[in-house]
Amino acid sequence: MDSRKIVLLVGALFVAGITAFAARTLMSGAAAPQAVAMGQPAPVVPTGPEVLVATRALPVGTILDATALKFQPWPKELVDGAYYLKAGTDLTKLQGTVVRNAITAGQPVTKGALVSPGDRGFLAAALGPGMRAVTVAVSNQAAVAGFVFPGDRIDLVLTQTVNGGGDGQPLKVSETIMRNVRVLATDQRTDNTVGEDGKTRVSTYSTVTLEATPKMAEQVAVARTIGELSLSLRALADNSSELEEAIASGAVKVPDGDPKAEKAMMVRIATQPQSGSSSYATGADVSRFQRSSVPGRTAQGPMTSMGGPGGAPATATTAAAVTGPSVRVARGNNVTVVPVGGKN
């Protein structure tokens, strides 16, 4: 081979080796690129004045309490003159007002959406469609010592004394005649009295206004004449548990494939007062010395005895009720009952 070609080949190999070594050095020394996640843009917080908004969905007829409202910053250009501004609003004065128009969660509350106690149409706004307001008189003990407030739900209990029976002793009985009834007002007040410490003040009252169906209003009117009415405060979890039992038993049909219809159905059932299928307790349930029912009266009326004179039936006279051992004596058409040891 020509010496010149050999020199060129060796030179080319030398240059290629240096290039490969340099490329390897650069690749091994360079740091691997790091993936950097892009941060989420910070939410834009409104810096305008604080307005009153609903903390949850408030349907028509809702009696407001301290947990239903809060103040929240709102864009200045979107503030309406009908909104409640924090600068001139006292939340304690809005407690007990009633929602006239439905308010969604997070929506500003307008002045026209609320009805204050004493305003015209206040009680009518608090009532649900087709419902009636009925007032019952209660004592301090029958009203859970004043711990029932407007907006709470209660069971109505009727206590009565049933007279009668052969021994004249009455039957003591207590019966739950209505369930899940909403309290509208106590002593014509729908707001909760707040003390200087900011806590709700418990006070006694003598009348309670309830929301009931027309049929239940008739039943309450009759129950007032039968005995004494008392209130039994319901827990907030009772409605959901009873709804689950009704769905499991098949008494309530849940709509299929429509979440809005299902939610509306559950809200309607959970807020619907109930009557009938009442539970009861008698005196025997709490004391062994009381009775569980009223015994029937013992009386003897005209009796027919076969074998009178001439084969004709002999009619006995009415005999007085006798307790203890006795002997029945027949004289012709007359029959008498004589106690053992007595004179005929």
C-alpha distance (Angstrom), angle and dihedral (degrees) to the residues before:
residue distance angle dihedral
M1 . . .
D2 3.74 . .
S3 3.82 112.1 .
R4 3.77 90.9 -134.6
K5 3.81 92.3 58.4
I6 3.79 90.5 48.3
V7 3.80 91.9 53.7
L8 3.84 91.3 49.7
L9 3.81 91.8 48.8
V10 3.81 92.8 50.3
G11 3.79 90.5 47.6
A12 3.80 92.0 50.9
L13 3.81 91.8 49.8
F14 3.80 90.5 49.5
V15 3.80 92.8 51.2
A16 3.83 91.3 47.1
G17 3.81 91.5 51.5
I18 3.81 92.8 50.3
T19 3.80 90.7 48.4
A20 3.82 92.6 50.7
F21 3.82 91.7 47.7
A22 3.79 92.0 49.9
A23 3.83 92.0 48.5
R24 3.81 91.6 49.8
T25 3.80 91.6 50.1
L26 3.77 92.3 50.8
M27 3.85 93.4 48.6
S28 3.81 95.0 48.1
G29 3.79 94.4 46.9
A30 3.80 98.2 47.7
A31 3.87 115.8 94.1
A32 3.80 117.4 -117.9
P33 3.81 112.3 -105.6
Q34 3.84 113.2 -102.2
A35 3.81 120.6 -136.8
V36 3.79 109.0 -126.2
A37 3.82 117.3 -161.0
M38 3.73 115.5 -138.2
G39 3.78 111.7 -120.3
Q40 3.78 121.4 -121.4
P41 3.76 113.4 -104.0
A42 3.78 112.1 -103.4
P43 3.83 112.6 -104.5
V44 3.71 114.9 -104.2
V45 3.79 108.3 -114.8
P46 3.78 114.8 -153.7
T47 3.77 111.0 -116.6
G48 3.79 97.7 -167.3
P49 3.82 127.5 106.2
E50 3.81 119.8 -56.1
V51 3.80 114.9 -103.9
L52 3.79 131.5 -171.7
V53 3.82 114.1 -98.1
A54 3.81 134.8 175.3
T55 3.81 116.2 -101.8
R56 3.81 91.1 -155.2
A57 3.78 140.0 8.0
L58 3.81 109.5 -64.8
P59 3.81 113.5 -161.8
V60 3.79 123.3 -161.3
G61 3.81 112.5 -70.9
T62 3.82 96.2 27.2
I63 3.81 113.6 148.5
L64 3.79 105.7 -138.9
D65 3.79 123.3 -127.9
A66 3.81 133.7 178.5
T67 3.82 93.3 -82.9
A68 3.81 96.9 54.2
L69 3.82 97.9 70.3
K70 3.79 139.3 44.8
F71 3.80 139.3 165.6
Q72 3.80 119.0 -107.9
P73 3.83 133.2 176.8
W74 3.79 112.5 -101.5
P75 3.81 131.4 -169.1
K76 3.77 108.4 -91.0
E77 3.79 94.2 -133.2
L78 3.83 90.9 55.4
V79 3.80 97.6 49.4
D80 3.80 111.2 117.4
G81 3.78 126.0 -154.9
A82 3.82 90.5 -120.8
Y83 3.82 93.2 61.8
Y84 3.78 123.1 102.7
L85 3.81 108.0 -115.5
K86 3.79 121.2 -154.7
A87 3.78 91.4 -129.0
G88 3.81 93.9 68.7
T89 3.81 106.1 19.3
D90 3.81 128.7 100.2
L91 3.80 109.5 -159.1
T92 3.80 93.0 -160.3
K93 3.81 90.2 63.7
L94 3.81 91.1 54.6
Q95 3.80 93.5 56.2
G96 3.78 109.8 105.1
T97 3.80 94.7 26.1
V98 3.79 117.7 128.2
V99 3.79 128.3 -126.0
R100 3.81 110.3 -117.2
N101 3.83 96.7 179.3
A102 3.81 124.1 33.6
I103 3.82 114.7 -98.8
T104 3.82 123.6 -160.1
A105 3.80 123.2 -141.0
G106 3.80 112.1 -80.3
Q107 3.80 93.8 14.2
P108 3.83 118.4 129.5
V109 3.78 113.9 -106.6
T110 3.78 114.6 -122.9
K111 3.78 124.8 -151.8
G112 3.79 92.1 -119.9
A113 3.82 91.8 56.4
L114 3.82 94.2 66.7
V115 3.80 131.8 65.9
S116 3.80 118.1 -156.4
P117 3.82 125.2 -144.6
G118 3.78 109.7 -88.4
D119 3.80 94.1 28.8
R120 3.77 118.8 122.1
G121 3.78 111.7 -90.4
F122 3.80 93.6 15.4
L123 3.79 97.1 132.2
A124 3.80 92.5 40.3
A125 3.82 88.9 55.0
A126 3.81 90.8 50.9
L127 3.80 92.3 54.5
G128 3.78 120.5 87.9
P129 3.81 121.2 -128.5
G130 3.80 111.1 -68.2
M131 3.82 93.4 6.7
R132 3.81 130.3 124.2
A133 3.81 134.9 -150.2
V134 3.80 117.5 -125.6
T135 3.82 127.8 178.1
V136 3.79 124.9 -146.1
A137 3.79 130.1 -173.2
V138 3.81 115.8 -123.7
S139 3.79 135.8 176.7
N140 3.79 125.9 -128.7
Q141 3.80 92.4 -97.5
A142 3.81 93.0 43.9
A143 3.83 91.3 53.1
V144 3.84 96.2 58.8
A145 3.81 89.8 -101.3
G146 3.80 92.0 -67.0
F147 3.82 96.5 -55.1
V148 3.81 92.8 120.1
F149 3.81 111.7 95.6
P150 3.81 134.2 -176.3
G151 3.78 109.4 -78.0
D152 3.82 94.5 31.8
R153 3.78 121.5 118.7
I154 3.78 122.1 -129.1
D155 3.79 143.9 176.9
L156 3.80 117.3 -122.9
V157 3.81 115.4 -132.1
L158 3.82 124.5 -164.4
T159 3.81 119.1 -156.3
Q160 3.79 118.6 -168.5
T161 3.79 144.4 159.7
V162 3.81 115.7 -126.3
N163 3.81 111.4 -153.4
G164 3.79 124.9 -154.9
G165 3.75 138.9 67.8
G166 3.75 134.7 122.9
D167 3.80 94.7 -81.0
G168 3.80 94.2 42.4
Q169 3.81 93.6 -122.7
P170 3.85 112.4 140.5
L171 3.79 126.0 -128.6
K172 3.81 117.2 -119.9
V173 3.80 111.7 -147.7
S174 3.81 137.4 167.3
E175 3.80 121.6 -164.2
T176 3.80 135.4 -174.6
I177 3.79 102.2 -135.0
M178 3.84 100.9 171.3
R179 3.79 136.4 26.4
N180 3.81 137.7 -162.3
V181 3.81 94.6 15.5
R182 3.81 116.1 165.8
V183 3.80 119.9 -129.8
L184 3.81 111.7 -132.2
A185 3.81 101.0 178.9
T186 3.78 143.5 -11.4
D187 3.81 117.0 -141.7
Q188 3.83 88.1 -12.6
R189 3.82 90.8 -56.6
T190 3.79 122.8 120.1
D191 3.80 98.3 176.9
N192 3.79 126.7 78.8
T193 3.79 114.6 -119.6
V194 3.81 110.4 -120.0
G195 3.79 120.9 -154.8
E196 3.80 128.7 -142.8
D197 3.81 90.1 -90.3
G198 3.81 90.7 59.5
K199 3.80 94.4 -111.1
T200 3.80 125.5 123.6
R201 3.78 110.8 -96.0
V202 3.79 116.5 -133.5
S203 3.81 112.7 -136.7
T204 3.79 133.0 170.6
Y205 3.79 123.3 -115.4
S206 3.79 138.4 -176.0
T207 3.83 103.7 -146.9
V208 3.78 133.7 44.7
T209 3.81 125.8 -166.0
L210 3.81 113.6 -146.8
E211 3.80 135.2 -168.7
A212 3.80 111.8 -123.9
T213 3.76 142.4 155.9
P214 3.83 117.6 -100.1
K215 3.81 90.9 -102.3
M216 3.80 91.9 49.2
A217 3.81 90.2 49.8
E218 3.81 88.7 57.8
Q219 3.80 90.5 48.6
V220 3.81 91.6 51.1
A221 3.81 90.4 51.3
V222 3.82 89.9 54.6
A223 3.81 93.9 42.4
R224 3.81 90.5 56.8
T225 3.81 89.1 62.7
I226 3.82 94.9 46.2
G227 3.78 103.1 53.9
E228 3.80 146.3 -46.8
L229 3.81 122.2 -40.6
S230 3.79 122.4 -145.9
L231 3.81 135.1 177.7
S232 3.78 127.7 -119.6
L233 3.82 113.1 -163.4
R234 3.81 114.9 -133.4
A235 3.80 125.7 -141.1
L236 3.79 118.2 -119.8
A237 3.82 90.8 -119.3
D238 3.81 94.1 56.2
N239 3.80 94.5 80.9
S240 3.81 94.7 53.8
S241 3.81 93.5 45.6
E242 3.82 92.7 49.3
L243 3.80 89.7 47.5
E244 3.81 90.8 53.3
E245 3.81 90.3 50.2
A246 3.81 91.0 50.2
I247 3.81 91.6 50.5
A248 3.82 92.0 47.2
S249 3.81 92.4 49.9
G250 3.80 92.5 49.2
A251 3.80 94.3 -117.5
V252 3.82 88.9 120.9
K253 3.78 123.8 47.3
V254 3.80 115.4 -146.4
P255 3.84 115.1 -146.5
D256 3.82 113.2 -115.4
G257 3.78 122.1 -128.6
D258 3.79 97.3 -1.2
P259 3.84 113.0 98.2
K260 3.80 93.3 -177.9
A261 3.80 93.2 52.2
E262 3.81 90.3 46.5
K263 3.80 92.6 51.2
A264 3.82 92.2 46.6
M265 3.81 90.3 49.8
M266 3.81 92.6 51.3
V267 3.79 93.1 48.1
R268 3.81 91.4 48.6
I269 3.80 93.9 50.1
A270 3.80 94.2 43.3
T271 3.81 91.0 54.7
Q272 3.80 97.8 41.3
P273 3.82 115.7 107.5
Q274 3.78 116.1 -132.8
S275 3.79 135.4 -148.1
G276 3.77 132.7 179.4
S277 3.83 128.8 42.8
S278 3.77 86.7 72.4
S279 3.77 124.8 -177.2
Y280 3.78 121.1 -135.5
A281 3.79 143.8 -173.5
T282 3.80 128.0 -153.2
G283 3.77 131.0 -157.0
A284 3.82 91.2 -95.5
D285 3.83 89.7 61.0
V286 3.80 91.2 65.2
S287 3.82 103.3 26.9
R288 3.79 132.8 30.0
F289 3.80 89.3 -145.1
Q290 3.82 93.2 62.9
R291 3.78 128.6 78.6
S292 3.79 129.9 -114.0
S293 3.81 97.5 -150.7
V294 3.80 141.5 12.2
P295 3.84 112.1 -99.0
G296 3.76 118.4 -132.8
R297 3.78 122.0 -103.3
T298 3.84 116.4 -100.4
A299 3.79 114.1 -133.7
Q300 3.75 136.8 149.7
G301 3.75 121.1 -143.0
P302 3.82 133.0 -175.9
M303 3.78 110.9 -40.7
T304 3.78 130.3 -161.6
S305 3.80 119.1 -135.3
M306 3.79 121.0 -168.0
G307 3.80 118.1 -136.6
G308 3.81 105.5 49.0
P309 3.79 123.0 155.5
G310 3.82 111.8 -54.6
G311 3.77 92.1 10.6
A312 3.81 91.4 -71.1
P313 3.79 116.7 136.6
A314 3.76 113.5 -100.5
T315 3.81 115.9 -133.7
A316 3.79 115.0 -143.9
T317 3.75 123.3 -141.3
T318 3.79 121.2 -119.0
A319 3.79 109.9 -84.4
A320 3.75 124.8 -152.4
A321 3.80 117.0 -111.5
V322 3.78 110.4 -93.6
T323 3.76 125.0 -164.4
G324 3.79 121.4 -151.0
P325 3.82 128.9 18.0
S326 3.80 113.7 -15.9
V327 3.83 142.4 169.6
R328 3.81 124.8 -134.2
V329 3.82 111.4 -139.2
A330 3.82 122.2 -167.3
R331 3.81 122.2 -161.2
G332 3.74 110.2 176.3
N333 3.79 106.9 -61.2
N334 3.80 93.7 -12.0
V335 3.78 122.8 90.4
T336 3.78 122.3 -173.9
V337 3.77 133.5 -179.7
V338 3.79 115.2 -137.3
P339 3.81 123.4 -171.3
V340 3.76 115.1 -122.6
G341 3.81 108.2 -91.0
G342 3.81 94.6 19.5
K343 3.78 128.5 114.8
N344 3.77 121.6 -96.1
